[in-house]
Amino acid sequence: MSQMAEQISEKRLHPFTLLYRLVVALPNAALPIIFVLYTGNTGEWAYIFISLFLGFFILPGILLNYFYFDYTITEQEVVIRSGILSKKERHIKIDRIQNVTITQNFLHKLMRIAKVQLETAGDATTEGNLDSVSIADSERIREIIRNHQHEKTSTEVSEDGVEKEDRPLEIEEENVIFSMSLWDTIRYGAVRFRPIVLVASAWIFSMVSQFNPNWTDELEVILESGYKDYIKQLDIFMLVIYAIAGVLLVLLLSWIIDILLTVNTYYKFKLVSERGKLMTSQGLFSSQKGAIPLKKLQMMVIKSNPITRKLNFYRLDLQTAGFGGGDGTKAKSETAIPFAKFTQVKEIINKIRNVELPETFTKVSPKTIRRAVVKYLLFSIPFGVGLYFAFDSFWVLLILIPIIGFGAFIRYQYRGYHVEDNQIIVKQGFWFQKISIIPIEKIQTLHKRSSYFQRRLGLATVEIDTAATVYGNDASIIDIDIDIATEIFDELNRLFIEDKNKRKVS
Amino acid sequence: MMQLNPDVKSVWTIYYIRRTLFFIVITLCLDYFALSEIPKWPFFIGFTPLVVFFIGLVTTIVMPRLKYKYWFFELRDDELYLKRGVLTKIDSTAPYCRIQHIDISQNVVERLFSLSRLVIYTAGTKGADLIIPGLPHYYAQELQNKLKEYTVEDAV
């Protein structure tokens, strides 16, 4: 490593950056023209002028920005100089850099360039972006920063208790915790069934199915002959067949699209452990590299849906507070394992943070079944009304009762929690079940909530808030006895404060 | 356990009046334009706003008092503790070391009664900002200073 030049001085970005930025900026300039073309309103010369105006400014802007931008990497710091009229020099201390992320989107890939992001613990204003440098340069920048950091902070990093020994650099590179084969990726895509893809493919299907060249003729015939006659001549049986075939086609389409999208996103997925960090790399057309600093890890969530559960496959998401820290707005959830057997997920969780998933969880109060039944009953009123009118019989509603009862029972069965000295584990969900593991020291605020109806049954909910509660990923212990809730609330609080004091002393 | 300044009841009363008026206007529109069009609508126009008015009247009289009665906060050794709620009771705790920063804010209604509101931000994302309403301004400042002392720069 010593042979390598350990510094870069006043280097410009890769020349292809010019091309890249031009391509990216093009749609902006073209938008008004497209608008003019689309409306056919050529009288609106103003739009074209705006386009030309933009073009006139964009091109020199890109050129000047390119020539007035350079970066320097020394042993102590990274200096990024930019600006034409107002000069800006950003100094980023090497040991403040938390992570060097290299990303490539599709255009980057075509031009064989990459974007380098230097992430620090501060907010966005202290970060550095090099968009774009050649692939070789990006690797080199990362290497240099890492080497400088390694010389300095080898002791500092190991202190957080995550990474016990300082491994030599060469081994780190191969410390793959988890990787996915192409077959795994396809299988993963086949069981995802994301609602959003379903909606999208239904939309595509409806667009395509309307693409009938004789469409207007047909409509004319219908209108001329009177639509009542048209409806009469339709064959109900065939219509039903068409409808079913359509639904099946949409399902098939969404299934295939989901598989393709999944392969694109998770192709060659790899999870690598580095000093105090987990790195993910994935992607077919646009490769993505993510980093999960373990110090910022707020919550681990094991997720499953009914199909993956049946096949014994689970997903592990790691939620971090984001590099922004502080305001919590940049909290994000990063997928560490898209698709793996439960035992493997458990193993990896254990590697990431010394957690043993308990065999049994403490159950919530069985009274939750009662509340679920009431809730489901209310939800099923519209459905029940539909059933009543469809079958014209009151008795048919009775079939709802076992379904609701069973659903409520399943939900109760799955709910649970487990409080340990270092973490709290919460199990919840019905279709989409999840197990959340929250380190005690990451708790931000605690809430004990009990609504009027809960209090009537002597129940309460404990909410645990961390800096990474991405929407829909909150962890709550719902419907436990009020006394137990108070106990847990106090216990967590005590554990947290003890932990804090321990840290302060050491 | 400390209580809020009793004047906060007046602030809340104004909020409730405002809310009731808002709903009356909404239901008035609804009644006039939509419900009256329904054939065999059993009530006269203005019935729903009237219902809203009476519900609003009762809540405006009752709720501020109850809310005040059940609102407590406490500065404990290591944490800020809040306890409030009439129908849904909520206990919250924010350890001091988790507090990021503290704002004092005041809206027009609060200014009428020279009250302030203490907004305590943590890095948490759900119900992140704890709010203590109805504090005299000087007292809010006192609390802010006191809490500031505990607030430690701490990485998430």
Interface residues (C-beta under 8 A of the other chain):
Chain A: A121 K295 K296 Q298 A321 G325 G326 D327 G328 T329 A331 K442 I443 Q444 T445 L446 H447 K448 R449 S450 S451 Y452 R455 E463 D465 T466 A467 A468 T469 V470 D474 F489 N493 F496 I497 K500
Chain B: D78 E79 G85 L87 T88 K89 I90 D91 S92 T93 A94 P95 C97 R98 Q100 T122 A123 G124 T125 K126 G127 A128 L130 A155 V156
